[in-house]
Amino acid sequence: MRLLKSIAVILAFNTSAVLAEPTTSLVRFGAPKYGLDFTSFSYVNPKAPKGGKLKMGAMGTFDSLNQYIAVGIPPVVISHQQSGSLTMDSLMVRTADEPYTLYALIAEKVDLAPDNSSITFYLNPKARFHDGTPILAEDVKFSYEMLREQGLPRYRLHYGKIEKIEILDPYTIKLTFTKPETGYDPETPLIVASLHVLSKAKYQGTDFRATGMTPLLGSGPYKVAKAEPGRSITYERVKDYWAAGLPVNRGKYNFDFIQIDYYKNAEAQFQAFKAGEFDAFFEVNSQQWRDGYNTPAVKSGKIKKFEAKHQRPVTVRTSIFNMRRPLFQDIRVREAIALAYDWETVNKMLCNDDYLRMTSLFANTPLAHKGPAQGLEFTYLEPYLNTIPKDILDNGYIPPVTKGDGDARANLEKADKLLNEAGWVIVTETDPVTQQTIIRRVNKDTKEPLTFEFMYKDPRLEKFMNLFRQNLQQLGITLKLRFMDTVQYEARVVDSDFDMISHLWSNGLSPGNEQVYYFSQKTADQKGSSNYIGVKDPVLEALSLKVANAKTTEEQLASVHALDRVVMGRHIFIPMFYDNTIYWAYWADRVEFPEFNPLVGTNALEWWWAKPSAISIEEKEEGFVQPSLWSRIWAWVKSKLGVA
């Protein structure tokens, strides 16, 4: 067995670094927070008891247990896992309090070439798949190659940068990267280190895309115990999990069972929580947070509410245009449509002014652009100045505003001018039934009416779009609202068969290659890609590559600012809102969690634990059973009657 090196060596991502001895952490910028002698991450409770169950609710559906392919819909991740999976371990794992650092998991040590040209992983001989077989270098090699061939499009993008894979011994593997003209990508080592390792013996020679509802052979803290497509999935903690005692896992994965039940809509999910069907509910509707918890269980303290401001990256909501549609190719049309969205009135009338207007994809972080482009950011933008509006360069993106009184005439006048310039003109007609004069916006050459559809699966979104639709009507534009059930909705999104949908962006503090995936021209027409918008803009692609190739924190900040500024100025979506307050409610006699850190947030699946009084002998011995349909119906009735 190889000796574990006792000296901590920081791997710097620059060509001036001295060749390092293998170490247990991988850092893109700066130094790791946790040294070789750390025993657990600071944000978990290392003494958290094991046992019990966590029951959670999710909205949507699933019909596949394979998250690595473009076929089917995998179970939703309702609380972000740093590892990305409950059942699959990765070579190295991220922390919640460091954006640029990975720590040892399957790979107990790592050695990075000073110019980022290669990386060598030394596997932990104790690492095991759930069937007891060891995780070997040949499994790692197979995983890269198989995911590159049969996996999601992003794997082809990321692992396509690997030029050569060498197995040095059964527990050591070296990757050599292709060198582009711009030099070796400093983020690629972190990406390949995040690989979830699959069993070569299990999947070699198989059609990995045909696994369907068969659980994958994993190596992580949980395995799938039961799954009913579209209804429920239950994970069981692996009692002899090989990595349970490692510092990166101490205080985590505390529940013996995690059950996630699926609901067709948000109202059904919320009512089920109040009726006691699951343990915690993360609220995203501020009005419901104020008015929807007036129940006996809350008044008695059985359900407790938690609310806090946080300093984490936020999820921002937008309404994205499908740029594959010819209608949306003209930026003047997109900007005109966006001018009809009266956010101030929506926020005041429907949200009690609870939300903040989104002006950046990186809202609530220092990565959000603001003010004039200057310094290194301006240098990055200089080659593209003829494509960037002067006001975006001088001021950054500033959204159109109203007084919040429902009067959007000033913005609609600007929109009308833009539409006329783009060749969409007003014609008047007489309604044959009412004999009233109506206006329509049509293409002056083809006479095609300007009409498009907003597709949605969450019925709560309709109220946010009604005022928008009315304002568009004043411009002669017809907006159709189409509600779809979750299965149909997801299928159409995967096929890019929509005009406009609501889309959530969740960027972290370490943006990199995923930005290329969002804005690359190559991914615009790939099924299952994250370029939902279908944007094919060489400037966005070039700036996203700047982000991916940043070698210092200064370069990263400037490149993200530049990309963010141009994205917002392209009007490829309608910026809506975000909230930097976290809300959750929980049944107080069932679960507990670490003290809230506003810089870290929380993670129910990984860091919470069952209240000791909630762990029964039966649960320890038998697990738990999904409630019957009748019990679900009765629970819903009780919630409506206000019975705790």
Secondary structure, 3 states (H helix, E strand, C coil): CCCCCCCCCCCCCCCCCCCCCCECEEECCCCCCCCCCCCCCCCCCCCCCCCCEEEEEEECCCCCCCCCCCCCCCCCCCCCCCCCCCCCCECEEECCCCCCEEEECCEEEEEECCCCCEEEEEECCCCECCCCCECCHHHHHHHHHHHHHHCCHHHHHHHCCEEEEEEEECCEEEEEECCCCCCCCCCHHHHHHCCECCCHHHHCCCCHHHCCCCCCCCCCCEEEEEEECCCEEEEEECCCCCCCCCCCCCCCCCCCEEEEEEECCHHHHHHHHHCCCCCEEEECCHHHHHHCCCCHHHHCCCEEEEEEECCCCCEEEEEEECCCCHHHHCHHHHHHHHHCCCHHHHHHHHHCCCCEECCCCCCCCCCCCCCCCCHHHHHHHHHHHHHCCHHHHHHCCCCCCCCCCCCCHHHHHHHHHHHHHCCEEEEEEECCCCCCEEEEEEECCCCCECEEEEEECCHHHHHHHHHHHHHHHHCCCEEEEEECCHHHHHHHHHCCCCCEEEEEEECCCCCCHHHHHHHCHHHCCCCCCCCCCCCCCHHHHHHHHHHHCCCCHHHHHHHHHHHHHHHHHCCCEEEEEECCEEEEEEECCCEECCCCECCCECCHHHHCEECHHHCCHHHHHHCCCCCCHHHHHHHHHHHHHCCC
